[in-house]
Amino acid sequence: MTQGDQGQTRGGRAEADTLAAVARLAEALPADARREQLVQALRHHLPRVIGAERIELGLVTGSDGHVECHVFAGTLPGEPTVHQRPVTTGCFVRVLRSRTQLIPDLREADDPELQPLVEARLRQRLVLAVHAGTATIGVLAVTSASAIRPETIQAATLVAAVLSARGTQLSGLAAPDSLLTLEAQLADLRSTNQTLQRTDALTRLPNRAAAFEAIGRARAGEPADGAFAYIDVDHLKMTNDRLGHGSGDEVLRGVADRLLRLSGPTPVAVFRVGGDEFGALSRGTVQELRAALEELSVDLARDPLRIDGREVPVAFSAGVYAISGHDQGIEEIVSRAESAAHEAKRSGRGRVLVHVPGDPGRADTHHERLQMDEVRSAVLTGRLSMVAQPIRSVVQGVEASMDAEVLVRLADEAGRTLLPDDFVALAEQYDVVNALDRAVLSRVVETLADGAPQRRVSCNVSPHSLLDPTFVDWADDLIRGSGQGRRLVLELTERLPIGTVEEVRSGMVHLGDAGVRFALDDFGAGTTSYGNLRVLPIDVLKIDGVLVRGCLTSTVDHAMLRSAVEVADALGIRSVAEGVETAEQLSAVVELGAHAVQGYYFGQPLPWPAV
């Protein structure tokens, strides 16, 4: 059974449970009971059927112009469980007009009647009409501290239908005409459909269309200040691959709930604008919205989401852009905020950046997307080739850890060659790197098995792939089945995803059992903690060519190069100096004690295996 099949099975089971619970409620409501008896039965059974922090039922009392409000769950401090309100009360009037209402964020509703609920930290509210024929005789209101779940909406909608079937008992009106009842139900369905067209089915947040409408209203209103944020959840694909798409959905719901708690000087409306992307609209300044999102980012790191009893680290990258003070339209505002979010991803993820009007970020993002389309197409259609660059020992009697590094080249549709610097970072950013690593590793292992002459070669694999247990299992099967594990070194960039060292280590140990060795690439170019070298099972430390090229002219580069070699010696692992291009550079790295070198001085990359 596939994950999709399992998800459908779970969804079908949940729907069946909801239907069964509503059926039991219907059976518990006597067909000849008076209104008071029905309300008493509902007080006992309704909280078991509808899972929400607060459940209310308002019923018209007759001709005195009042609604009798019954609170079945979530009574506020000092609030009676039954009280009277004028029939002109806000919820009743709105439902009379639209029959169904979903308020995604109570703080944005601008309704004094709802202010006590906001102060009680409740956030979303669903109000459904209860009918007797064509007359609206009551409202069922469900309010939650977070995004109202789809199963809660389903249960509430079915309960409203059951109550409408008892409408004459609840209202005391004459029995309705069946045709008129059908027309009323059809009107309900149309109204519900209009509401759902502006609502995301998974998170119950307003969707992208609703976000665009809200930005338009904000630009046309007063005051002139306002900001929109584009929020992109980091590494959701890896969460889906590791824990299943059901857990990925729970992550999105959890992020939606946290976003609904955004605090600041002004309220923030939250939207789901894409698969793993959210929007936030504030009437405050870009600085205020940025500060609120940064506070949320810290909160997520301090208090991770819990999915099925386990902590799941979640981070996001966000871009913020002003909705006023420039002549951009709504789509341009969203695009500029999205551009800043992609820049936040590119510069390390887990950041919130403000896009300044006039910056050409949109064109850069558009170019990146076109480039990623090329990369994705090249990977899927097999338009990749291999070159190898030799690695030479410079210590007498000591073999280099590998004879060559195998590098990948991709060809775009026009036949132009794309180098790793053109696509690897973007592949990680746009979650294409897993497919790329599978294609490369398959080709390398296949070539080794077909008789490549090298004793041992290395190739690059992203740490993001080693975070994915399905990739690790696949690679283990591939390597063990080929028997080439002891001829393979996997090079990992030193720029590991934040907070993932232990998970990366687990994947490395798994593949190490198949004979694979590991190298830490580009050491000295980024910000890897030296402590990671003690944790990760590294066999080779590859020192970045930036330090090698600078060691003859910069005392800092020379000292850092020496330090890297000494750390490798202290850990008992081999060091390889990359980027050696001249005899002077070679002499310097030999003097400092490097075990091996790689660079144009010994040879440029040539087609592999015909090297």
C-alpha positions as CSV (number, residue, x, y, z in Angstrom):
1,M,0.0,0.0,0.0
2,T,1.4,3.4,-1.0
3,Q,1.6,6.4,1.3
4,G,-1.2,8.0,-0.7
5,D,-3.3,4.8,-0.2
6,Q,-2.6,4.8,3.5
7,G,-3.5,8.5,3.7
8,Q,-6.8,7.8,1.9
9,T,-7.5,4.9,4.3
10,R,-6.9,7.1,7.4
11,G,-9.0,9.8,5.9
12,G,-11.8,7.3,5.1
13,R,-11.6,5.9,8.6
14,A,-11.8,9.4,10.2
15,E,-14.8,10.2,8.0
16,A,-16.6,7.0,9.0
17,D,-15.9,7.7,12.7
18,T,-17.4,11.2,12.3
19,L,-20.5,9.9,10.6
20,A,-20.9,7.2,13.3
21,A,-20.6,9.8,16.0
22,V,-23.2,12.1,14.4
23,A,-25.5,9.2,13.9
24,R,-25.3,8.4,17.6
25,L,-26.1,12.0,18.3
26,A,-29.2,11.9,16.1
27,E,-30.4,8.8,17.8
28,A,-30.0,10.5,21.2
29,L,-32.4,13.3,20.2
30,P,-35.9,12.0,20.8
31,A,-38.3,12.6,17.9
32,D,-41.1,14.0,20.1
33,A,-38.9,15.9,22.6
34,R,-39.5,19.5,23.5
35,R,-36.9,22.2,23.0
36,E,-35.6,22.0,26.6
37,Q,-35.1,18.3,26.3
38,L,-33.2,18.5,23.1
39,V,-30.9,21.2,24.4
40,Q,-30.2,19.1,27.5
41,A,-29.3,16.1,25.3
42,L,-27.1,18.3,23.1
43,R,-25.3,19.6,26.2
44,H,-24.4,16.0,27.1
45,H,-23.5,14.6,23.6
46,L,-22.3,17.5,21.4
47,P,-18.8,18.0,22.9
48,R,-18.1,14.4,22.2
49,V,-19.0,14.8,18.5
50,I,-17.4,18.2,17.8
51,G,-13.8,18.5,18.9
52,A,-13.2,22.2,19.6
53,E,-12.3,24.5,22.5
54,R,-15.7,26.3,22.4
55,I,-19.2,25.2,21.1
56,E,-22.3,27.4,21.2
57,L,-25.9,27.0,20.0
58,G,-28.0,30.1,19.6
59,L,-31.8,29.6,19.1
60,V,-34.5,32.3,18.4
61,T,-36.9,32.4,21.4
62,G,-39.9,33.5,19.4
63,S,-41.3,37.0,18.7
64,D,-39.4,38.9,21.4
65,G,-36.4,39.6,19.2
66,H,-33.9,37.6,21.3
67,V,-31.6,34.6,20.8
68,E,-31.1,32.1,23.6
69,C,-27.4,31.3,23.6
70,H,-26.3,27.9,25.0
71,V,-22.5,27.4,25.7
72,F,-21.8,23.6,25.6
73,A,-18.0,23.9,25.8
74,G,-15.4,26.6,26.5
75,T,-17.4,28.8,28.9
76,L,-15.4,32.0,29.5
77,P,-14.7,33.2,33.1
78,G,-17.9,34.7,34.6
79,E,-20.0,33.7,31.6
80,P,-23.3,31.8,32.2
81,T,-23.9,28.7,30.2
82,V,-27.2,30.1,29.0
83,H,-27.9,33.8,28.3
84,Q,-30.0,36.0,26.1
85,R,-28.8,38.3,23.3
86,P,-30.7,40.5,20.8
87,V,-31.5,38.9,17.5
88,T,-29.4,41.6,15.9
89,T,-26.3,40.0,17.5
90,G,-23.4,39.9,15.0
91,C,-23.1,36.2,14.3
92,F,-26.8,35.8,13.8
93,V,-27.0,38.7,11.4
94,R,-24.0,37.5,9.3
95,V,-25.4,34.0,9.1
96,L,-28.8,35.3,8.1
97,R,-27.0,37.0,5.2
98,S,-24.6,34.2,4.1
99,R,-25.8,31.0,6.0
100,T,-22.2,29.9,6.6
101,Q,-19.3,31.9,7.9
102,L,-15.7,31.0,8.6
103,I,-13.6,33.6,10.4
104,P,-10.0,32.6,9.8
105,D,-8.6,35.0,12.4
106,L,-10.9,36.6,15.0
107,R,-8.4,39.4,15.6
108,E,-9.1,40.6,12.0
109,A,-12.9,40.4,12.4
110,D,-13.2,43.9,14.0
111,D,-16.3,42.8,16.0
112,P,-16.6,43.9,19.7
113,E,-18.8,40.8,20.3
114,L,-15.8,38.6,19.5
115,Q,-13.2,40.5,21.6
116,P,-13.7,38.3,24.7
117,L,-12.8,35.2,22.5
118,V,-9.7,37.0,21.2
119,E,-8.7,37.7,24.8
120,A,-9.2,34.0,25.6
121,R,-6.6,33.2,22.9
122,L,-9.2,31.7,20.5
123,R,-8.4,32.3,16.9
124,Q,-10.8,30.7,14.3
125,R,-14.6,30.5,14.3
126,L,-17.0,28.6,12.1
127,V,-20.7,29.6,12.3
128,L,-23.4,27.4,10.6
129,A,-27.1,28.2,10.2
130,V,-29.8,26.0,11.8
131,H,-33.1,25.9,9.8
132,A,-36.7,25.1,10.0
133,G,-37.7,25.0,6.3
134,T,-36.5,28.3,4.7
135,A,-36.4,30.1,8.1
136,T,-33.1,30.5,10.0
137,I,-34.0,29.6,13.6
138,G,-30.5,29.3,15.1
139,V,-26.8,29.2,14.7
140,L,-24.2,26.6,15.6
141,A,-20.8,28.2,16.4
142,V,-17.5,26.3,16.8
143,T,-14.4,28.3,17.9
144,S,-10.8,27.0,18.1
145,A,-7.5,28.2,19.5
146,S,-5.8,27.1,16.3
147,A,-6.8,26.3,12.7
148,I,-10.1,24.4,12.7
149,R,-9.4,20.9,11.3
150,P,-11.3,19.5,8.3
151,E,-12.9,16.7,10.4
152,T,-14.2,19.3,12.8
153,I,-15.8,21.3,10.0
154,Q,-17.4,18.0,8.6
155,A,-18.7,17.1,12.1
156,A,-20.2,20.6,12.7
157,T,-21.8,20.7,9.2
158,L,-23.5,17.3,9.8
159,V,-24.6,18.4,13.3
160,A,-26.2,21.5,11.8
161,A,-28.1,19.3,9.4
162,V,-29.3,17.1,12.2
163,L,-30.4,20.2,14.2
164,S,-32.2,21.5,11.1
165,A,-34.1,18.2,10.9
166,R,-35.3,18.9,14.4
167,G,-36.0,22.6,13.4
168,T,-39.7,22.5,14.2
169,Q,-39.0,21.1,17.7
170,L,-36.3,23.7,18.3
171,S,-38.4,26.6,17.0
172,G,-42.0,25.7,17.5
173,L,-42.8,26.6,13.9
174,A,-45.2,24.6,11.7
175,A,-43.7,21.7,9.8
176,P,-41.8,23.0,6.7
177,D,-42.6,22.2,3.1
178,S,-40.1,19.5,1.9
179,L,-39.4,21.4,-1.3
180,L,-38.6,24.6,0.5
181,T,-36.3,22.6,2.8
182,L,-34.4,21.2,-0.2
183,E,-34.0,24.8,-1.6
184,A,-32.6,26.0,1.7
185,Q,-30.1,23.1,1.8
186,L,-29.0,23.9,-1.8
187,A,-28.5,27.5,-0.8
188,D,-26.4,26.3,2.2
189,L,-24.3,24.3,-0.2
190,R,-23.7,27.2,-2.5
191,S,-22.7,29.4,0.4
192,T,-20.4,26.8,1.8
193,N,-18.8,26.4,-1.6
194,Q,-18.1,30.1,-1.9
195,T,-16.5,30.1,1.6
196,L,-14.3,27.1,0.8
197,Q,-13.2,28.7,-2.5
198,R,-11.3,31.2,-0.3
199,T,-10.2,28.6,2.3
200,D,-7.3,26.2,2.3
201,A,-8.6,22.7,2.9
202,L,-5.6,21.4,4.9
203,T,-4.9,24.3,7.3
204,R,-8.3,26.1,7.2
205,L,-6.4,29.3,6.6
206,P,-7.5,31.7,3.8
207,N,-5.9,30.8,0.6
208,R,-3.8,32.6,-2.0
209,A,-6.8,34.2,-3.7
210,A,-8.0,35.5,-0.3
211,A,-4.4,36.9,0.3
212,F,-4.5,38.8,-2.9
213,E,-7.9,40.3,-2.1
214,A,-6.7,41.2,1.4
215,I,-3.6,43.0,0.1
216,G,-5.8,44.9,-2.4
217,R,-8.1,46.0,0.5
218,A,-5.1,47.0,2.6
219,R,-3.6,49.1,-0.2
220,A,-6.9,50.9,-0.8
221,G,-7.5,51.6,2.9
222,E,-6.0,53.7,5.6
223,P,-3.6,54.1,7.3
224,A,-1.0,53.9,4.5
225,D,1.4,51.6,6.5
226,G,1.4,47.9,5.9
227,A,3.6,44.9,5.1
228,F,3.3,41.5,3.5
229,A,5.5,38.5,4.3
230,Y,6.1,35.4,2.2
231,I,7.0,32.5,4.4
232,D,8.6,29.3,3.0
233,V,8.9,26.3,5.3
234,D,12.4,24.9,5.1
235,H,13.0,21.2,4.1
236,L,9.4,20.1,4.1
237,K,10.2,17.6,1.3
238,M,12.7,15.9,3.6
239,T,10.1,15.7,6.4
240,N,7.7,14.1,3.9
241,D,10.3,11.6,2.8
242,R,11.5,10.7,6.3
243,L,8.2,10.7,8.2
244,G,5.5,10.4,5.5
245,H,3.2,12.9,3.9
246,G,0.8,12.6,6.8
247,S,3.4,14.0,9.1
248,G,4.3,16.6,6.6
249,D,0.6,17.7,6.6
250,E,0.8,17.9,10.4
251,V,3.8,20.1,10.2
252,L,1.9,22.5,7.9
253,R,-1.0,22.6,10.3
254,G,1.4,23.1,13.2
255,V,3.1,26.0,11.4
256,A,-0.3,27.5,10.6
257,D,-1.2,27.3,14.3
258,R,2.0,29.1,15.3
259,L,1.5,31.8,12.7
260,L,-1.9,32.4,14.0
261,R,-0.2,33.3,17.3
262,L,2.0,36.0,15.7
263,S,2.1,39.0,18.1
264,G,3.0,42.6,17.7
265,P,1.6,46.1,17.8
266,T,-0.9,45.4,15.1
267,P,-2.9,42.2,14.2
268,V,-1.5,39.9,11.5
269,A,-3.7,38.0,9.1
270,V,-2.3,34.7,8.0
271,F,-2.8,32.8,4.6
272,R,-1.6,29.6,3.0
273,V,-0.4,30.7,-0.4
274,G,1.3,27.5,-1.7
275,G,2.3,24.0,-0.9
276,D,4.8,24.8,1.9
277,E,4.4,28.6,1.7
278,F,2.4,31.0,3.9
279,G,1.6,34.7,3.8
280,A,1.2,37.2,6.6
281,L,-0.4,40.6,6.2
282,S,0.1,43.3,8.8
283,R,-1.1,46.9,9.0
284,G,2.1,47.7,10.8
285,T,5.5,48.4,9.4
286,V,7.9,46.0,7.7
287,Q,10.2,46.2,10.7
288,E,7.3,45.2,13.1
289,L,6.3,42.2,10.9
290,R,10.0,41.1,10.6
291,A,10.4,41.3,14.4
292,A,7.3,39.2,14.9
293,L,8.5,36.5,12.4
294,E,12.0,36.5,13.9
295,E,10.4,36.0,17.4
296,L,8.3,33.1,16.0
297,S,11.4,31.5,14.4
298,V,13.1,31.6,17.8
299,D,10.0,30.1,19.4
300,L,10.0,27.2,16.9
301,A,13.6,26.5,17.7
302,R,13.0,26.6,21.4
303,D,9.7,24.7,21.4
304,P,9.6,22.4,18.3
305,L,6.4,20.9,16.9
306,R,5.4,17.5,18.2
307,I,4.1,15.0,15.6
308,D,3.0,11.6,16.7
309,G,4.7,12.0,20.1
310,R,8.1,13.1,18.7
311,E,9.8,16.4,18.3
312,V,10.1,17.6,14.7
313,P,12.5,20.6,14.2
314,V,10.9,23.1,11.8
315,A,12.3,26.3,10.5
316,F,11.3,28.8,7.8
317,S,12.7,31.5,5.5
318,A,10.7,34.6,5.0
319,G,10.8,37.8,3.0
320,V,8.9,41.0,3.9
321,Y,7.9,43.8,1.6
322,A,5.9,47.0,2.1
323,I,2.4,47.2,0.6
324,S,2.6,51.0,0.3
325,G,5.2,53.7,-0.6
326,H,5.7,52.4,-4.2
327,D,3.7,51.9,-7.4
328,Q,3.8,48.1,-7.5
329,G,0.6,46.1,-8.0
330,I,-0.6,43.2,-5.8
331,E,1.2,40.5,-7.8
332,E,4.4,42.6,-7.7
333,I,4.2,43.0,-3.9
334,V,3.8,39.2,-3.4
335,S,6.6,38.6,-5.9
336,R,9.0,40.9,-4.2
337,A,8.3,39.3,-0.8
338,E,8.8,35.9,-2.3
339,S,12.1,37.1,-3.8
340,A,13.3,38.1,-0.4
341,A,12.3,34.7,1.0
342,H,14.3,32.9,-1.6
343,E,17.2,35.2,-0.9
344,A,16.9,34.2,2.8
345,K,17.0,30.5,1.8
346,R,20.0,31.1,-0.4
347,S,21.9,32.9,2.3
348,G,21.5,30.1,4.9
349,R,17.8,29.5,5.6
350,G,16.0,30.2,8.8
351,R,16.2,34.0,8.2
352,V,13.8,36.9,7.7
353,L,14.8,39.5,5.1
354,V,13.2,42.7,4.1
355,H,13.1,43.5,0.4
356,V,13.8,47.2,-0.2
357,P,11.8,48.8,-3.0
358,G,13.9,49.2,-6.1
359,D,16.0,46.0,-5.6
360,P,16.0,43.8,-8.7
361,G,15.3,40.6,-6.8
362,R,12.4,39.5,-8.9
363,A,14.5,39.0,-12.0
364,D,17.1,37.0,-10.1
365,T,14.4,34.7,-8.7
366,H,12.8,34.3,-12.2
367,H,16.2,33.4,-13.6
368,E,16.8,30.9,-10.8
369,R,13.5,29.2,-11.5
370,L,14.3,28.9,-15.2
371,Q,17.7,27.5,-14.3
372,M,16.2,24.9,-11.9
373,D,13.7,23.8,-14.6
374,E,16.8,23.1,-16.8
375,V,18.5,21.2,-14.0
376,R,15.4,19.2,-13.2
377,S,14.9,18.3,-16.9
378,A,18.5,17.3,-17.3
379,V,18.4,15.0,-14.2
380,L,15.1,13.4,-15.2
381,T,16.2,12.8,-18.9
382,G,19.7,11.6,-18.0
383,R,21.6,14.5,-19.6
384,L,24.5,14.2,-17.2
385,S,28.1,13.3,-17.8
386,M,31.1,12.6,-15.6
387,V,34.7,14.0,-15.4
388,A,37.4,13.1,-13.0
389,Q,40.3,15.1,-11.6
390,P,43.3,13.3,-10.2
391,I,44.3,13.4,-6.5
392,R,48.0,12.8,-5.8
393,S,49.8,11.8,-2.6
394,V,52.7,14.1,-1.6
395,V,54.0,11.9,1.3
396,Q,56.4,9.2,0.3
397,G,55.1,5.7,1.1
398,V,51.5,6.9,1.8
399,E,48.7,6.4,-0.7
400,A,46.2,9.1,-1.3
401,S,42.8,8.3,0.1
402,M,41.4,8.2,-3.5
403,D,42.9,8.4,-7.0
404,A,40.4,10.9,-8.3
405,E,37.3,13.0,-7.6
406,V,34.4,12.4,-10.0
407,L,32.5,15.5,-10.9
408,V,29.1,15.8,-12.6
409,R,28.2,18.0,-15.6
410,L,24.7,18.6,-16.8
411,A,23.7,19.6,-20.3
412,D,20.7,22.0,-20.9
413,E,18.3,21.6,-23.8
414,A,20.5,23.8,-26.0
415,G,23.5,21.5,-25.3
416,R,25.3,24.0,-23.0
417,T,27.3,22.5,-20.2
418,L,26.3,23.4,-16.6
419,L,29.0,23.1,-13.9
420,P,28.3,22.2,-10.2
421,D,28.6,25.9,-9.2
422,D,25.7,26.6,-11.5
423,F,23.2,24.2,-10.0
424,V,24.2,22.4,-6.7
425,A,23.2,25.2,-4.3
426,L,20.0,25.8,-6.2
427,A,19.2,22.1,-6.3
428,E,19.4,22.1,-2.5
429,Q,17.3,25.2,-2.2
430,Y,14.6,23.8,-4.5
431,D,14.7,20.2,-3.2
432,V,16.0,18.7,-6.5
433,V,19.2,17.6,-4.9
434,N,17.9,14.1,-3.8
435,A,17.1,13.2,-7.4
436,L,20.5,14.6,-8.5
437,D,22.4,12.6,-5.9
438,R,20.6,9.4,-6.9
439,A,21.5,9.9,-10.6
440,V,25.1,10.7,-9.9
441,L,25.7,7.9,-7.4
442,S,24.0,5.4,-9.7
443,R,26.3,6.4,-12.6
444,V,29.5,6.3,-10.4
445,V,28.7,2.9,-8.9
446,E,27.8,1.5,-12.3
447,T,31.0,2.8,-13.8
448,L,33.2,1.3,-11.0
449,A,31.4,-2.0,-11.5
450,D,32.0,-1.9,-15.3
451,G,35.8,-1.8,-14.7
452,A,36.9,1.7,-14.1
453,P,40.7,1.6,-13.5
454,Q,40.8,3.7,-10.4
455,R,41.5,2.0,-7.1
456,R,39.1,4.4,-5.3
457,V,37.2,7.5,-6.4
458,S,35.1,10.2,-4.6
459,C,32.0,11.9,-5.6
460,N,29.8,14.6,-3.9
461,V,26.6,13.8,-2.0
462,S,24.5,16.5,-0.3
463,P,24.1,16.3,3.4
464,H,20.4,16.9,2.7
465,S,20.2,13.5,1.1
466,L,21.8,11.8,4.1
467,L,19.0,13.2,6.2
468,D,16.5,11.1,4.2
469,P,16.3,7.5,5.4
470,T,14.8,6.4,2.1
471,F,17.9,7.7,0.2
472,V,20.2,6.1,2.7
473,D,18.5,2.7,2.4
474,W,18.4,3.0,-1.4
475,A,22.2,3.9,-1.5
476,D,23.0,1.0,0.8
477,D,21.2,-1.5,-1.4
478,L,22.9,0.0,-4.5
479,I,26.4,-0.1,-3.0
480,R,26.1,-3.5,-1.4
481,G,24.5,-5.0,-4.5
482,S,27.4,-3.8,-6.7
483,G,30.2,-4.7,-4.2
484,Q,31.9,-1.4,-4.9
485,G,31.7,0.1,-1.4
486,R,35.4,-0.1,-0.7
487,R,36.2,1.8,-3.9
488,L,33.9,4.8,-3.0
489,V,34.4,8.0,-0.9
490,L,31.4,10.3,-0.5
491,E,32.3,13.9,-0.2
492,L,30.0,16.1,2.0
493,T,30.1,19.9,1.9
494,E,31.0,21.4,5.3
495,R,27.9,23.6,5.2
496,L,25.6,21.1,7.0
497,P,22.0,22.1,7.6
498,I,21.7,23.6,11.1
499,G,20.8,21.2,13.9
500,T,21.2,18.0,11.7
501,V,24.7,16.7,12.7
502,E,23.4,13.7,14.6
503,E,21.0,12.7,11.8
504,V,23.7,13.1,9.1
505,R,26.0,11.0,11.2
506,S,23.4,8.2,11.4
507,G,23.2,8.1,7.6
508,M,27.0,8.1,7.3
509,V,27.4,5.2,9.8
510,H,24.7,3.2,7.9
511,L,26.6,3.5,4.6
512,G,30.0,3.1,6.3
513,D,28.9,-0.4,7.1
514,A,28.9,-1.1,3.4
515,G,32.6,0.0,3.1
516,V,32.0,3.6,2.1
517,R,34.4,6.3,3.4
518,F,33.6,9.9,3.8
519,A,35.4,13.2,3.1
520,L,34.4,16.6,4.4
521,D,34.7,19.0,1.4
522,D,35.5,22.7,1.2
523,F,36.8,22.8,4.8
524,G,37.7,26.4,5.8
525,A,35.3,28.0,3.3
526,G,32.2,28.0,5.6
527,T,31.3,27.9,9.3
528,T,31.4,24.3,10.3
529,S,32.3,23.8,14.0
530,Y,35.5,22.0,14.6
531,G,33.5,19.9,17.0
532,N,31.6,18.4,14.1
533,L,34.8,16.7,13.1
534,R,34.8,14.8,16.4
535,V,31.2,13.7,15.9
536,L,31.1,12.8,12.2
537,P,32.9,9.6,10.9
538,I,35.2,11.5,8.6
539,D,38.1,9.7,6.9
540,V,39.4,12.6,4.7
541,L,39.5,16.4,5.3
542,K,39.6,18.3,2.0
543,I,40.9,21.8,2.6
544,D,39.3,24.5,0.4
545,G,41.3,26.0,-2.4
546,V,40.7,29.5,-1.2
547,L,43.1,28.9,1.7
548,V,45.6,27.2,-0.7
549,R,45.6,30.1,-3.1
550,G,45.9,32.6,-0.3
551,C,48.5,30.9,1.8
552,L,51.4,32.6,-0.1
553,T,50.2,36.1,0.4
554,S,48.0,36.1,3.5
555,T,49.2,35.2,6.9
556,V,45.6,34.5,8.0
557,D,45.1,32.0,5.1
558,H,48.5,30.4,5.9
559,A,47.6,30.0,9.6
560,M,44.1,28.6,8.7
561,L,45.7,26.1,6.3
562,R,48.2,25.0,8.9
563,S,45.4,24.7,11.5
564,A,43.3,22.5,9.2
565,V,46.3,20.2,8.5
566,E,47.1,19.9,12.2
567,V,43.5,19.2,13.1
568,A,43.4,16.3,10.5
569,D,46.6,14.9,12.0
570,A,45.3,15.1,15.5
571,L,42.1,13.2,14.5
572,G,44.1,10.6,12.6
573,I,42.5,11.4,9.2
574,R,44.1,12.2,5.8
575,S,44.2,15.8,4.5
576,V,43.9,16.8,0.9
577,A,44.7,20.4,-0.2
578,E,42.4,21.4,-3.0
579,G,43.0,24.0,-5.7
580,V,46.8,23.5,-6.1
581,E,47.7,25.3,-9.4
582,T,51.4,26.3,-9.1
583,A,54.7,24.8,-7.9
584,E,54.9,27.4,-5.2
585,Q,51.5,26.4,-3.8
586,L,52.4,22.7,-4.0
587,S,55.7,23.4,-2.0
588,A,53.7,25.4,0.7
589,V,51.1,22.6,1.3
590,V,53.8,19.9,1.4
591,E,55.8,22.0,3.9
592,L,52.7,22.3,6.1
593,G,52.2,18.6,6.1
594,A,49.2,17.9,3.8
595,H,49.0,14.2,2.8
596,A,47.7,14.7,-0.8
597,V,46.8,17.5,-3.3
598,Q,44.2,18.1,-6.0
599,G,44.2,20.8,-8.6
600,Y,45.2,22.0,-12.1
601,Y,48.9,21.6,-11.3
602,F,48.4,17.8,-11.7
603,G,45.6,17.9,-14.2
604,Q,42.3,19.4,-15.1
605,P,39.1,17.3,-15.0
606,L,38.8,14.9,-18.0
607,P,35.9,12.7,-19.2
608,W,35.5,9.6,-17.0
609,P,36.0,6.7,-17.2
610,A,38.2,7.4,-20.2
611,V,40.7,9.3,-18.1
